């Protein structure tokens, strides 16, 4: 079993498709960042999340091809991460299982992103904001659901903090092979700005989930688009949102670098 998994992980086609997954993830973040800039400047008309990004792709020439590329790339990257988690070695048992759990969680996240792109590739659509609110509403109405939703919000907050920490400490450099100067400094800048901005956005999503649970108002749990829109209401909110949006675009560009330089 492990031998088959190792052969699959080391296969050239799967490695190539995993790199494609990093690239399409970068494309989605660039589109989300651009949509967020639209919200910061004139209110925007499309959700600044993956649904908005998929809608943008669907409206472009060759959009169906691009969307199926996203689906294939996300599924392949998710599979590669799941296999990597299964094959993980080294370190003490607790740390190994923690790292394995993190890889599996990331793999499932990419599977979910790929699955969310399928309706758009088939010519349909979906709204991640309303889906998030609907799921939150179901949890709130279920016995013990409020506590579950609070736990989910705390976990999301922790993920956001992890991204910020990974950016500030430059731990993302373990994932890629850095080139020489001056490109090295440019990539480090992209990584730091990108991870911090993504962490802030995810953290706000977590805060909104907790707020929805505490007030028992599922409409407050609105996903990434709602989190970014909430920034506009803060003092100098439009400026803050613009900076976060630029960081998300930076993270998208870093994902392209990772597709090129990833340690697979």
Beta strands, then each sheet from edge to edge (+ up, - down):
end
